[in-house]
Amino acid sequence: MIAASAGVKVMIATRPVDFRKGADGLAALVREQLGHDPFSGTIFVFRSKRADRLKILAWDGSGLLLLWKRLEQNAFRWPPISDGVMRLSA
C-alpha cells in the first residue's frame, strides 16, 4: 500500500505504455514525453494496451517504487478519455 500524503498529485497516462519498461524506462518516459520530474513526489500511473494491468511509479524520498497490478476481468472499468483527459471520481 502507498500512503499518499494530502495534496499529492496523481497523473494517469491516457495512452498505453510498453509493459516491458521498468522503473528507469518509465522515469525516462515521465521526463521526456510527459515533461514532469519523476522524483517530484507525484504518483504516475500507466496502463497496458489491453487495460488489464497497470504500473505505478512513485518516489518515496529514498528511491523509486514500481508497483505492478493485474486487474481482474470486469473488476475495474476505466473512465472514458475525452480530449486526452481522464476524469476520475472518488
Jmol script that loads the backbone (N, CA, C; Angstrom):
load data "model"
ATOM      1  N   MET A   1       0.833  -1.166   0.000  1.00  0.00           N
ATOM      2  CA  MET A   1       0.000   0.000   0.000  1.00  0.00           C
ATOM      3  C   MET A   1       0.882   1.234   0.000  1.00  0.00           C
ATOM      4  N   ILE A   2       0.496   2.221  -0.804  1.00  0.00           N
ATOM      5  CA  ILE A   2       1.182   3.505  -0.818  1.00  0.00           C
ATOM      6  C   ILE A   2       0.337   4.456   0.016  1.00  0.00           C
ATOM      7  N   ALA A   3       0.950   5.042   1.016  1.00  0.00           N
ATOM      8  CA  ALA A   3       0.248   6.044   1.812  1.00  0.00           C
ATOM      9  C   ALA A   3       0.585   7.409   1.241  1.00  0.00           C
ATOM     10  N   ALA A   4      -0.314   7.935   0.438  1.00  0.00           N
ATOM     11  CA  ALA A   4      -0.085   9.229  -0.203  1.00  0.00           C
ATOM     12  C   ALA A   4      -0.495  10.349   0.742  1.00  0.00           C
ATOM     13  N   SER A   5       0.358  11.348   0.844  1.00  0.00           N
ATOM     14  CA  SER A   5       0.045  12.483   1.708  1.00  0.00           C
ATOM     15  C   SER A   5      -1.017  13.357   1.054  1.00  0.00           C
ATOM     16  N   ALA A   6      -1.668  14.160   1.859  1.00  0.00           N
ATOM     17  CA  ALA A   6      -2.704  15.062   1.350  1.00  0.00           C
ATOM     18  C   ALA A   6      -2.097  15.998   0.317  1.00  0.00           C
ATOM     19  N   GLY A   7      -2.793  16.199  -0.751  1.00  0.00           N
ATOM     20  CA  GLY A   7      -2.340  17.113  -1.784  1.00  0.00           C
ATOM     21  C   GLY A   7      -1.393  16.507  -2.803  1.00  0.00           C
ATOM     22  N   VAL A   8      -1.090  15.208  -2.683  1.00  0.00           N
ATOM     23  CA  VAL A   8      -0.199  14.585  -3.662  1.00  0.00           C
ATOM     24  C   VAL A   8      -0.908  14.515  -5.010  1.00  0.00           C
ATOM     25  N   LYS A   9      -0.166  14.755  -6.079  1.00  0.00           N
ATOM     26  CA  LYS A   9      -0.720  14.677  -7.424  1.00  0.00           C
ATOM     27  C   LYS A   9      -0.613  13.246  -7.933  1.00  0.00           C
ATOM     28  N   VAL A  10      -1.638  12.815  -8.629  1.00  0.00           N
ATOM     29  CA  VAL A  10      -1.639  11.515  -9.295  1.00  0.00           C
ATOM     30  C   VAL A  10      -1.887  11.785 -10.771  1.00  0.00           C
ATOM     31  N   MET A  11      -0.947  11.364 -11.605  1.00  0.00           N
ATOM     32  CA  MET A  11      -1.081  11.557 -13.047  1.00  0.00           C
ATOM     33  C   MET A  11      -1.258  10.198 -13.697  1.00  0.00           C
ATOM     34  N   ILE A  12      -2.258  10.088 -14.562  1.00  0.00           N
ATOM     35  CA  ILE A  12      -2.544   8.839 -15.257  1.00  0.00           C
ATOM     36  C   ILE A  12      -2.263   9.045 -16.734  1.00  0.00           C
ATOM     37  N   ALA A  13      -1.367   8.234 -17.278  1.00  0.00           N
ATOM     38  CA  ALA A  13      -1.086   8.289 -18.709  1.00  0.00           C
ATOM     39  C   ALA A  13      -2.297   7.739 -19.449  1.00  0.00           C
ATOM     40  N   THR A  14      -2.847   8.513 -20.357  1.00  0.00           N
ATOM     41  CA  THR A  14      -4.066   8.089 -21.049  1.00  0.00           C
ATOM     42  C   THR A  14      -3.777   7.147 -22.212  1.00  0.00           C
ATOM     43  N   ARG A  15      -2.533   7.088 -22.653  1.00  0.00           N
ATOM     44  CA  ARG A  15      -2.156   6.152 -23.710  1.00  0.00           C
ATOM     45  C   ARG A  15      -1.440   4.965 -23.086  1.00  0.00           C
ATOM     46  N   PRO A  16      -1.654   3.776 -23.624  1.00  0.00           N
ATOM     47  CA  PRO A  16      -0.961   2.594 -23.093  1.00  0.00           C
ATOM     48  C   PRO A  16       0.553   2.713 -23.274  1.00  0.00           C
ATOM     49  N   VAL A  17       1.302   2.036 -22.393  1.00  0.00           N
ATOM     50  CA  VAL A  17       2.763   2.019 -22.495  1.00  0.00           C
ATOM     51  C   VAL A  17       3.245   0.581 -22.683  1.00  0.00           C
ATOM     52  N   ASP A  18       4.476   0.464 -23.129  1.00  0.00           N
ATOM     53  CA  ASP A  18       5.126  -0.824 -23.283  1.00  0.00           C
ATOM     54  C   ASP A  18       5.413  -1.382 -21.894  1.00  0.00           C
ATOM     55  N   PHE A  19       4.795  -2.489 -21.550  1.00  0.00           N
ATOM     56  CA  PHE A  19       4.913  -3.030 -20.195  1.00  0.00           C
ATOM     57  C   PHE A  19       6.226  -3.760 -19.942  1.00  0.00           C
ATOM     58  N   ARG A  20       7.111  -3.768 -20.917  1.00  0.00           N
ATOM     59  CA  ARG A  20       8.452  -4.290 -20.682  1.00  0.00           C
ATOM     60  C   ARG A  20       9.326  -3.254 -19.977  1.00  0.00           C
ATOM     61  N   LYS A  21       8.874  -1.997 -19.948  1.00  0.00           N
ATOM     62  CA  LYS A  21       9.642  -0.935 -19.293  1.00  0.00           C
ATOM     63  C   LYS A  21       9.648  -1.134 -17.780  1.00  0.00           C
ATOM     64  N   GLY A  22      10.808  -0.910 -17.193  1.00  0.00           N
ATOM     65  CA  GLY A  22      10.948  -0.958 -15.746  1.00  0.00           C
ATOM     66  C   GLY A  22      10.916   0.446 -15.172  1.00  0.00           C
ATOM     67  N   ALA A  23      11.389   0.608 -13.945  1.00  0.00           N
ATOM     68  CA  ALA A  23      11.359   1.903 -13.268  1.00  0.00           C
ATOM     69  C   ALA A  23      12.150   2.957 -14.035  1.00  0.00           C
ATOM     70  N   ASP A  24      13.347   2.615 -14.501  1.00  0.00           N
ATOM     71  CA  ASP A  24      14.162   3.599 -15.219  1.00  0.00           C
ATOM     72  C   ASP A  24      13.530   4.001 -16.542  1.00  0.00           C
ATOM     73  N   GLY A  25      12.983   3.037 -17.270  1.00  0.00           N
ATOM     74  CA  GLY A  25      12.325   3.335 -18.536  1.00  0.00           C
ATOM     75  C   GLY A  25      11.085   4.203 -18.354  1.00  0.00           C
ATOM     76  N   LEU A  26      10.303   3.925 -17.327  1.00  0.00           N
ATOM     77  CA  LEU A  26       9.111   4.734 -17.070  1.00  0.00           C
ATOM     78  C   LEU A  26       9.494   6.129 -16.573  1.00  0.00           C
ATOM     79  N   ALA A  27      10.564   6.221 -15.766  1.00  0.00           N
ATOM     80  CA  ALA A  27      11.039   7.532 -15.308  1.00  0.00           C
ATOM     81  C   ALA A  27      11.493   8.376 -16.497  1.00  0.00           C
ATOM     82  N   ALA A  28      12.170   7.743 -17.460  1.00  0.00           N
ATOM     83  CA  ALA A  28      12.586   8.456 -18.669  1.00  0.00           C
ATOM     84  C   ALA A  28      11.368   8.914 -19.468  1.00  0.00           C
ATOM     85  N   LEU A  29      10.347   8.082 -19.558  1.00  0.00           N
ATOM     86  CA  LEU A  29       9.113   8.441 -20.255  1.00  0.00           C
ATOM     87  C   LEU A  29       8.434   9.640 -19.579  1.00  0.00           C
ATOM     88  N   VAL A  30       8.395   9.629 -18.245  1.00  0.00           N
ATOM     89  CA  VAL A  30       7.803  10.745 -17.491  1.00  0.00           C
ATOM     90  C   VAL A  30       8.552  12.031 -17.805  1.00  0.00           C
ATOM     91  N   ARG A  31       9.870  11.951 -17.817  1.00  0.00           N
ATOM     92  CA  ARG A  31      10.706  13.135 -18.030  1.00  0.00           C
ATOM     93  C   ARG A  31      10.621  13.628 -19.473  1.00  0.00           C
ATOM     94  N   GLU A  32      10.770  12.728 -20.440  1.00  0.00           N
ATOM     95  CA  GLU A  32      10.891  13.124 -21.839  1.00  0.00           C
ATOM     96  C   GLU A  32       9.556  13.367 -22.536  1.00  0.00           C
ATOM     97  N   GLN A  33       8.568  12.515 -22.291  1.00  0.00           N
ATOM     98  CA  GLN A  33       7.308  12.636 -23.022  1.00  0.00           C
ATOM     99  C   GLN A  33       6.244  13.411 -22.252  1.00  0.00           C
ATOM    100  N   LEU A  34       6.230  13.267 -20.936  1.00  0.00           N
ATOM    101  CA  LEU A  34       5.221  13.979 -20.151  1.00  0.00           C
ATOM    102  C   LEU A  34       5.725  15.323 -19.640  1.00  0.00           C
ATOM    103  N   GLY A  35       7.054  15.518 -19.659  1.00  0.00           N
ATOM    104  CA  GLY A  35       7.626  16.789 -19.228  1.00  0.00           C
ATOM    105  C   GLY A  35       7.546  17.018 -17.729  1.00  0.00           C
ATOM    106  N   HIS A  36       7.560  15.942 -16.936  1.00  0.00           N
ATOM    107  CA  HIS A  36       7.478  16.056 -15.476  1.00  0.00           C
ATOM    108  C   HIS A  36       8.712  15.429 -14.839  1.00  0.00           C
ATOM    109  N   ASP A  37       8.946  15.769 -13.589  1.00  0.00           N
ATOM    110  CA  ASP A  37      10.058  15.216 -12.834  1.00  0.00           C
ATOM    111  C   ASP A  37       9.590  13.954 -12.115  1.00  0.00           C
ATOM    112  N   PRO A  38      10.151  12.790 -12.443  1.00  0.00           N
ATOM    113  CA  PRO A  38       9.701  11.553 -11.787  1.00  0.00           C
ATOM    114  C   PRO A  38      10.073  11.493 -10.304  1.00  0.00           C
ATOM    115  N   PHE A  39      10.919  12.412  -9.843  1.00  0.00           N
ATOM    116  CA  PHE A  39      11.362  12.441  -8.441  1.00  0.00           C
ATOM    117  C   PHE A  39      10.666  13.555  -7.648  1.00  0.00           C
ATOM    118  N   SER A  40       9.545  14.048  -8.154  1.00  0.00           N
ATOM    119  CA  SER A  40       8.849  15.181  -7.540  1.00  0.00           C
ATOM    120  C   SER A  40       7.882  14.782  -6.431  1.00  0.00           C
ATOM    121  N   GLY A  41       7.591  13.489  -6.306  1.00  0.00           N
ATOM    122  CA  GLY A  41       6.600  13.047  -5.331  1.00  0.00           C
ATOM    123  C   GLY A  41       5.246  12.772  -5.961  1.00  0.00           C
ATOM    124  N   THR A  42       5.082  13.160  -7.223  1.00  0.00           N
ATOM    125  CA  THR A  42       3.860  12.849  -7.959  1.00  0.00           C
ATOM    126  C   THR A  42       3.812  11.343  -8.209  1.00  0.00           C
ATOM    127  N   ILE A  43       2.628  10.768  -8.165  1.00  0.00           N
ATOM    128  CA  ILE A  43       2.434   9.347  -8.461  1.00  0.00           C
ATOM    129  C   ILE A  43       1.987   9.240  -9.914  1.00  0.00           C
ATOM    130  N   PHE A  44       2.683   8.406 -10.684  1.00  0.00           N
ATOM    131  CA  PHE A  44       2.389   8.228 -12.101  1.00  0.00           C
ATOM    132  C   PHE A  44       1.820   6.834 -12.324  1.00  0.00           C
ATOM    133  N   VAL A  45       0.701   6.764 -13.049  1.00  0.00           N
ATOM    134  CA  VAL A  45       0.012   5.503 -13.307  1.00  0.00           C
ATOM    135  C   VAL A  45       0.021   5.252 -14.810  1.00  0.00           C
ATOM    136  N   PHE A  46       0.416   4.039 -15.187  1.00  0.00           N
ATOM    137  CA  PHE A  46       0.478   3.632 -16.585  1.00  0.00           C
ATOM    138  C   PHE A  46      -0.349   2.373 -16.768  1.00  0.00           C
ATOM    139  N   ARG A  47      -0.991   2.241 -17.933  1.00  0.00           N
ATOM    140  CA  ARG A  47      -1.785   1.045 -18.191  1.00  0.00           C
ATOM    141  C   ARG A  47      -1.276   0.321 -19.415  1.00  0.00           C
ATOM    142  N   SER A  48      -1.593  -0.971 -19.471  1.00  0.00           N
ATOM    143  CA  SER A  48      -1.192  -1.792 -20.609  1.00  0.00           C
ATOM    144  C   SER A  48      -2.145  -1.572 -21.783  1.00  0.00           C
ATOM    145  N   LYS A  49      -1.765  -2.096 -22.926  1.00  0.00           N
ATOM    146  CA  LYS A  49      -2.574  -1.938 -24.133  1.00  0.00           C
ATOM    147  C   LYS A  49      -3.988  -2.498 -23.960  1.00  0.00           C
ATOM    148  N   ARG A  50      -4.099  -3.650 -23.288  1.00  0.00           N
ATOM    149  CA  ARG A  50      -5.425  -4.254 -23.072  1.00  0.00           C
ATOM    150  C   ARG A  50      -6.141  -3.663 -21.854  1.00  0.00           C
ATOM    151  N   ALA A  51      -5.495  -2.759 -21.152  1.00  0.00           N
ATOM    152  CA  ALA A  51      -6.050  -2.108 -19.958  1.00  0.00           C
ATOM    153  C   ALA A  51      -6.368  -3.100 -18.855  1.00  0.00           C
ATOM    154  N   ASP A  52      -5.653  -4.233 -18.841  1.00  0.00           N
ATOM    155  CA  ASP A  52      -5.889  -5.230 -17.803  1.00  0.00           C
ATOM    156  C   ASP A  52      -4.765  -5.262 -16.761  1.00  0.00           C
ATOM    157  N   ARG A  53      -3.766  -4.418 -16.940  1.00  0.00           N
ATOM    158  CA  ARG A  53      -2.657  -4.319 -15.992  1.00  0.00           C
ATOM    159  C   ARG A  53      -2.269  -2.861 -15.851  1.00  0.00           C
ATOM    160  N   LEU A  54      -1.697  -2.523 -14.711  1.00  0.00           N
ATOM    161  CA  LEU A  54      -1.185  -1.173 -14.546  1.00  0.00           C
ATOM    162  C   LEU A  54       0.111  -1.197 -13.761  1.00  0.00           C
ATOM    163  N   LYS A  55       0.903  -0.149 -13.983  1.00  0.00           N
ATOM    164  CA  LYS A  55       2.142   0.060 -13.247  1.00  0.00           C
ATOM    165  C   LYS A  55       2.055   1.437 -12.615  1.00  0.00           C
ATOM    166  N   ILE A  56       2.507   1.509 -11.380  1.00  0.00           N
ATOM    167  CA  ILE A  56       2.512   2.767 -10.632  1.00  0.00           C
ATOM    168  C   ILE A  56       3.958   3.095 -10.300  1.00  0.00           C
ATOM    169  N   LEU A  57       4.366   4.305 -10.641  1.00  0.00           N
ATOM    170  CA  LEU A  57       5.725   4.771 -10.375  1.00  0.00           C
ATOM    171  C   LEU A  57       5.645   5.926  -9.384  1.00  0.00           C
ATOM    172  N   ALA A  58       6.396   5.821  -8.302  1.00  0.00           N
ATOM    173  CA  ALA A  58       6.374   6.867  -7.275  1.00  0.00           C
ATOM    174  C   ALA A  58       7.755   6.992  -6.639  1.00  0.00           C
ATOM    175  N   TRP A  59       8.087   8.178  -6.200  1.00  0.00           N
ATOM    176  CA  TRP A  59       9.329   8.455  -5.477  1.00  0.00           C
ATOM    177  C   TRP A  59       8.970   8.569  -4.001  1.00  0.00           C
ATOM    178  N   ASP A  60       9.662   7.798  -3.144  1.00  0.00           N
ATOM    179  CA  ASP A  60       9.344   7.834  -1.709  1.00  0.00           C
ATOM    180  C   ASP A  60      10.371   8.597  -0.883  1.00  0.00           C
ATOM    181  N   GLY A  61      11.275   9.296  -1.541  1.00  0.00           N
ATOM    182  CA  GLY A  61      12.295  10.059  -0.832  1.00  0.00           C
ATOM    183  C   GLY A  61      13.634   9.348  -0.771  1.00  0.00           C
ATOM    184  N   SER A  62      13.624   8.022  -0.947  1.00  0.00           N
ATOM    185  CA  SER A  62      14.881   7.283  -0.927  1.00  0.00           C
ATOM    186  C   SER A  62      15.084   6.454  -2.196  1.00  0.00           C
ATOM    187  N   GLY A  63      14.061   6.316  -3.001  1.00  0.00           N
ATOM    188  CA  GLY A  63      14.168   5.541  -4.234  1.00  0.00           C
ATOM    189  C   GLY A  63      12.835   5.491  -4.961  1.00  0.00           C
ATOM    190  N   LEU A  64      12.892   5.023  -6.210  1.00  0.00           N
ATOM    191  CA  LEU A  64      11.670   4.876  -6.999  1.00  0.00           C
ATOM    192  C   LEU A  64      10.965   3.579  -6.624  1.00  0.00           C
ATOM    193  N   LEU A  65       9.669   3.663  -6.463  1.00  0.00           N
ATOM    194  CA  LEU A  65       8.833   2.483  -6.242  1.00  0.00           C
ATOM    195  C   LEU A  65       8.142   2.148  -7.557  1.00  0.00           C
ATOM    196  N   LEU A  66       8.111   0.883  -7.904  1.00  0.00           N
ATOM    197  CA  LEU A  66       7.387   0.441  -9.082  1.00  0.00           C
ATOM    198  C   LEU A  66       6.457  -0.680  -8.650  1.00  0.00           C
ATOM    199  N   LEU A  67       5.173  -0.430  -8.757  1.00  0.00           N
ATOM    200  CA  LEU A  67       4.173  -1.436  -8.398  1.00  0.00           C
ATOM    201  C   LEU A  67       3.493  -1.901  -9.668  1.00  0.00           C
ATOM    202  N   TRP A  68       3.224  -3.190  -9.730  1.00  0.00           N
ATOM    203  CA  TRP A  68       2.566  -3.806 -10.871  1.00  0.00           C
ATOM    204  C   TRP A  68       1.299  -4.463 -10.370  1.00  0.00           C
ATOM    205  N   LYS A  69       0.196  -4.251 -11.089  1.00  0.00           N
ATOM    206  CA  LYS A  69      -1.077  -4.841 -10.645  1.00  0.00           C
ATOM    207  C   LYS A  69      -1.821  -5.382 -11.852  1.00  0.00           C
ATOM    208  N   ARG A  70      -2.377  -6.584 -11.693  1.00  0.00           N
ATOM    209  CA  ARG A  70      -3.250  -7.163 -12.707  1.00  0.00           C
ATOM    210  C   ARG A  70      -4.681  -6.859 -12.296  1.00  0.00           C
ATOM    211  N   LEU A  71      -5.459  -6.330 -13.213  1.00  0.00           N
ATOM    212  CA  LEU A  71      -6.863  -6.025 -12.956  1.00  0.00           C
ATOM    213  C   LEU A  71      -7.703  -7.200 -13.431  1.00  0.00           C
ATOM    214  N   GLU A  72      -8.441  -7.788 -12.527  1.00  0.00           N
ATOM    215  CA  GLU A  72      -9.270  -8.938 -12.891  1.00  0.00           C
ATOM    216  C   GLU A  72     -10.409  -8.501 -13.806  1.00  0.00           C
ATOM    217  N   GLN A  73     -10.827  -9.407 -14.626  1.00  0.00           N
ATOM    218  CA  GLN A  73     -11.856  -9.119 -15.627  1.00  0.00           C
ATOM    219  C   GLN A  73     -13.100  -8.490 -14.994  1.00  0.00           C
ATOM    220  N   ASN A  74     -13.492  -7.365 -15.554  1.00  0.00           N
ATOM    221  CA  ASN A  74     -14.683  -6.612 -15.135  1.00  0.00           C
ATOM    222  C   ASN A  74     -14.614  -6.077 -13.703  1.00  0.00           C
ATOM    223  N   ALA A  75     -13.457  -6.139 -13.054  1.00  0.00           N
ATOM    224  CA  ALA A  75     -13.347  -5.628 -11.690  1.00  0.00           C
ATOM    225  C   ALA A  75     -13.131  -4.117 -11.670  1.00  0.00           C
ATOM    226  N   PHE A  76     -12.604  -3.572 -12.757  1.00  0.00           N
ATOM    227  CA  PHE A  76     -12.361  -2.126 -12.829  1.00  0.00           C
ATOM    228  C   PHE A  76     -12.688  -1.647 -14.229  1.00  0.00           C
ATOM    229  N   ARG A  77     -13.427  -0.596 -14.316  1.00  0.00           N
ATOM    230  CA  ARG A  77     -13.766   0.000 -15.610  1.00  0.00           C
ATOM    231  C   ARG A  77     -13.065   1.354 -15.714  1.00  0.00           C
ATOM    232  N   TRP A  78     -12.243   1.483 -16.751  1.00  0.00           N
ATOM    233  CA  TRP A  78     -11.546   2.743 -16.969  1.00  0.00           C
ATOM    234  C   TRP A  78     -12.558   3.797 -17.422  1.00  0.00           C
ATOM    235  N   PRO A  79     -12.479   4.994 -16.881  1.00  0.00           N
ATOM    236  CA  PRO A  79     -13.373   6.067 -17.338  1.00  0.00           C
ATOM    237  C   PRO A  79     -13.035   6.448 -18.776  1.00  0.00           C
ATOM    238  N   PRO A  80     -13.984   7.039 -19.482  1.00  0.00           N
ATOM    239  CA  PRO A  80     -13.704   7.451 -20.862  1.00  0.00           C
ATOM    240  C   PRO A  80     -12.660   8.570 -20.894  1.00  0.00           C
ATOM    241  N   ILE A  81     -11.951   8.652 -22.016  1.00  0.00           N
ATOM    242  CA  ILE A  81     -10.951   9.696 -22.225  1.00  0.00           C
ATOM    243  C   ILE A  81     -11.522  10.670 -23.231  1.00  0.00           C
ATOM    244  N   SER A  82     -11.584  11.937 -22.857  1.00  0.00           N
ATOM    245  CA  SER A  82     -12.115  12.973 -23.729  1.00  0.00           C
ATOM    246  C   SER A  82     -11.065  14.064 -23.891  1.00  0.00           C
ATOM    247  N   ASP A  83     -10.657  14.331 -25.117  1.00  0.00           N
ATOM    248  CA  ASP A  83      -9.622  15.322 -25.405  1.00  0.00           C
ATOM    249  C   ASP A  83      -8.332  15.053 -24.640  1.00  0.00           C
ATOM    250  N   GLY A  84      -7.981  13.781 -24.500  1.00  0.00           N
ATOM    251  CA  GLY A  84      -6.752  13.407 -23.820  1.00  0.00           C
ATOM    252  C   GLY A  84      -6.805  13.482 -22.312  1.00  0.00           C
ATOM    253  N   VAL A  85      -8.003  13.693 -21.744  1.00  0.00           N
ATOM    254  CA  VAL A  85      -8.152  13.832 -20.295  1.00  0.00           C
ATOM    255  C   VAL A  85      -9.063  12.739 -19.766  1.00  0.00           C
ATOM    256  N   MET A  86      -8.633  12.102 -18.681  1.00  0.00           N
ATOM    257  CA  MET A  86      -9.434  11.087 -17.993  1.00  0.00           C
ATOM    258  C   MET A  86      -9.869  11.687 -16.665  1.00  0.00           C
ATOM    259  N   ARG A  87     -11.149  11.716 -16.421  1.00  0.00           N
ATOM    260  CA  ARG A  87     -11.666  12.267 -15.175  1.00  0.00           C
ATOM    261  C   ARG A  87     -12.031  11.133 -14.222  1.00  0.00           C
ATOM    262  N   LEU A  88     -11.496  11.198 -13.014  1.00  0.00           N
ATOM    263  CA  LEU A  88     -11.751  10.164 -12.014  1.00  0.00           C
ATOM    264  C   LEU A  88     -12.610  10.717 -10.897  1.00  0.00           C
ATOM    265  N   SER A  89     -13.406   9.848 -10.334  1.00  0.00           N
ATOM    266  CA  SER A  89     -14.186  10.219  -9.159  1.00  0.00           C
ATOM    267  C   SER A  89     -13.636   9.436  -7.954  1.00  0.00           C
ATOM    268  N   ALA A  90     -14.061   9.794  -6.783  1.00  0.00           N
ATOM    269  CA  ALA A  90     -13.606   9.095  -5.585  1.00  0.00           C
ATOM    270  C   ALA A  90     -14.003   7.640  -5.659  1.00  0.00           C
TER     271      ALA A  90
END
end "model"
wireframe off; spacefill off
backbone 0.3
color backbone group
